[in-house]
Amino acid sequence: MTEGKVIVKNKLGIHARPAALLVRTAAKFSSDIFLTQNSMEINCKSIMNVMGMAAEPGSEITITASGEDEKEAVQKLIELFDNKFEED
Amino acid sequence: MNPLTVQNLYDDNRRSLKFENLTGHINDKKIVSSEIHRPGLALSGFVDIFTYEKIQVLGNTEIAYLDSLSKRERLIAIQRLVEFDIPCIIITNKNSVYKELLDLGEKRAIPIFRTPMNTTQFVRKIGDYLDEKFAPLITKHGTLVDIYGIGVLLAGRSGIGKSEVALDLIERGHRLVADDMVIISRRSEDVLIGSGNEVIRHYIEIRGLGVIDIKSMFGIRSIRQQKRIEVEVLLEDWDSKKEYERLGIKENYTEILDVKIPQVHLQIYPGKNITVIVETIALNTLLKIFGIHPAKEFDRRLLSKLRNKKIENKKTQDQLKEYLEHDME
């Protein structure tokens, strides 16, 4: 299992577009990927889960992945967060 | 889960319990216990095992006790009470409050609320509220649908078709509670209540189509806010090597928050009408609640048939024996 901690940096938080981007990226990997925020664990491959999390700007999120390509998956997702989902 | 504070307690119940804030200030002190306490003994001087961290309720008895004291004794009793780090004090029956209590409460920053309800009624109502707030919670990946009054939780891997089955069920007149993400809380030991996340409540994602608003599309009768979960249906990919239940005598269970609920493994392959099977699972659960167990009933019938057959066989054997013994030839 690989873990990574990120902070939501874009101005609007995880709204529909970043959520879709996250899910599309996660879906490319075969590993099971979860996001945890405030003890709420959600499936990163489900758009409804990611939107339901309603992560506001500044919130801390832990990415956990387990599977063959877990390392690449976590790294790629961290990049998305760091690039502010290509926004701002 | 965010901890419950006195502020939350006041805001959530101000209307329903007709709270009146007597000291005017409220704090963000955490409420750590789901129980309430009536501090009669603490007022009378026994504070050795005073559970001061609970919400303190002063009913008619406590107020009558304070009334019976002299002015000096009363002050000492109240001082003894507010010395502790109490979250808040609630006075029931719209009883009048001593100025000493208000002054000391204010000084020690203990909010004092008053309600016109009687103590029994009040304790029951606030008990329900606290039970709900302190109930253990988890979020589970799945879809919850009310089918003929039975709460069916559809589980299974991402993309196996939970949402599609849910949509089909809604189209047949059943009611959606939550899609994709179910918040489950345990109430009173063995009851699981599922509800949706407030952001995505009553929306469904259908792959290739996008997000659908069920309430607008199918109307108010197609949705529900919360539902007790009675059975889990685990959707699985078809695997010819896997053995699966043929009879239904042995029941599978799964545990959610330490509560056992029946679980049915359902294998999926093209051409199989999952919706009808899930509907049937709900009806079967309903029958079992009414004490009708088809697999056991079937087995009983089979056993009695076998018994009768055995008797009949014995009869034929006896006839043969008699025939041979009396050798008619």
Interface residues (C-beta under 8 A of the other chain):
Chain A: N38 S39 M40 E41 I42 N43 K45 S46 I47 M48 N49 M51 G52 A54
Chain B: M1 N2 T139 H141 S158 G159 D179 D180 M181 N197 V199 I200 Y203 I204 E205 V211
